[in-house]
Amino acid sequence: MVARAAISQATVAVNNILGKNLKFYCPKTYPYVIPVGGKYAVAKIGPFIFSGIIGWLLKGLVELNYLLSIMPIGYALKTWLRGLYVFIKNDRLG
């Protein structure tokens, strides 16, 4: 997150130093998911905040989306489902 903000700030600063259309820096907010433990997570997407099992499900979808971006679809689904199975099998919440 810090690098993204630094690049955005640098773009505004360079344009202001060069005298091109003076602008104020307005930081952007990006969506995020924070795993809390077990089947709980907190996710913020736009103005919406999801917590608990819904946040955890969103975390799983983010993981699947990443795997789909680096692997063929069949292998990505197989890997994601295997990880999900192992997690659910070993999850000790009480």
C-alpha positions as CSV (number, residue, x, y, z in Angstrom):
1,M,0.0,0.0,0.0
2,V,2.8,2.4,0.8
3,A,4.4,2.1,-2.7
4,R,1.0,2.8,-4.4
5,A,0.5,5.9,-2.3
6,A,4.0,7.1,-2.9
7,I,3.7,6.8,-6.7
8,S,0.4,8.7,-6.6
9,Q,1.9,11.4,-4.5
10,A,4.9,11.6,-6.8
11,T,2.8,12.1,-9.9
12,V,0.9,15.0,-8.3
13,A,4.2,16.5,-6.9
14,V,6.0,16.4,-10.3
15,N,3.1,18.1,-12.1
16,N,2.9,20.8,-9.4
17,I,6.6,21.4,-9.5
18,L,6.6,21.7,-13.3
19,G,3.7,24.1,-13.0
20,K,1.2,21.9,-14.9
21,N,-2.4,22.2,-13.5
22,L,-1.8,22.5,-9.8
23,K,-3.6,19.8,-8.0
24,F,-4.1,18.6,-4.4
25,Y,-3.2,15.0,-3.5
26,C,-6.4,13.0,-2.7
27,P,-5.5,9.5,-1.4
28,K,-7.5,6.7,-2.9
29,T,-8.9,4.0,-0.7
30,Y,-8.4,0.4,-1.8
31,P,-10.4,-2.7,-0.9
32,Y,-8.8,-5.0,1.6
33,V,-9.4,-8.2,3.5
34,I,-7.8,-8.9,6.9
35,P,-8.0,-12.5,8.2
36,V,-8.7,-12.5,11.9
37,G,-8.4,-16.2,12.7
38,G,-10.4,-19.3,12.0
39,K,-13.3,-18.7,9.7
40,Y,-13.4,-14.9,10.5
41,A,-12.1,-12.0,8.5
42,V,-12.9,-8.3,8.0
43,A,-13.3,-7.0,4.4
44,K,-13.8,-3.4,3.3
45,I,-15.0,-3.0,-0.3
46,G,-15.9,0.6,-1.1
47,P,-18.3,1.9,1.6
48,F,-19.2,-1.6,2.7
49,I,-17.6,-3.6,5.6
50,F,-18.1,-7.3,5.9
51,S,-17.0,-9.3,9.0
52,G,-17.2,-12.8,10.2
53,I,-17.9,-15.7,7.9
54,I,-18.9,-13.3,5.0
55,G,-15.4,-11.7,5.3
56,W,-13.8,-15.1,5.3
57,L,-15.7,-16.1,2.2
58,L,-14.6,-13.0,0.4
59,K,-11.0,-13.8,1.5
60,G,-11.4,-17.2,-0.2
61,L,-12.6,-15.5,-3.4
62,V,-9.6,-13.2,-3.4
63,E,-7.3,-16.2,-3.0
64,L,-9.1,-18.0,-5.9
65,N,-8.9,-14.9,-8.1
66,Y,-5.2,-14.8,-7.5
67,L,-4.7,-18.4,-8.3
68,L,-6.7,-18.0,-11.5
69,S,-4.4,-15.2,-12.5
70,I,-1.2,-17.3,-12.3
71,M,-2.5,-20.9,-13.1
72,P,-4.7,-22.6,-15.6
73,I,-8.3,-22.7,-14.4
74,G,-8.4,-26.5,-13.7
75,Y,-5.2,-26.4,-11.7
76,A,-6.2,-23.2,-9.9
77,L,-9.5,-24.7,-8.8
78,K,-7.9,-28.0,-7.7
79,T,-5.3,-26.1,-5.7
80,W,-7.9,-23.8,-4.1
81,L,-10.3,-26.6,-3.2
82,R,-7.5,-28.7,-1.7
83,G,-6.4,-25.8,0.5
84,L,-10.0,-25.1,1.5
85,Y,-10.5,-28.7,2.4
86,V,-7.3,-28.9,4.5
87,F,-8.2,-25.6,6.3
88,I,-11.8,-26.7,7.1
89,K,-10.6,-30.2,8.2
90,N,-8.0,-28.7,10.5
91,D,-9.9,-25.7,11.8
92,R,-10.3,-25.8,15.5
93,L,-12.6,-23.1,16.7
94,G,-13.8,-24.6,19.9
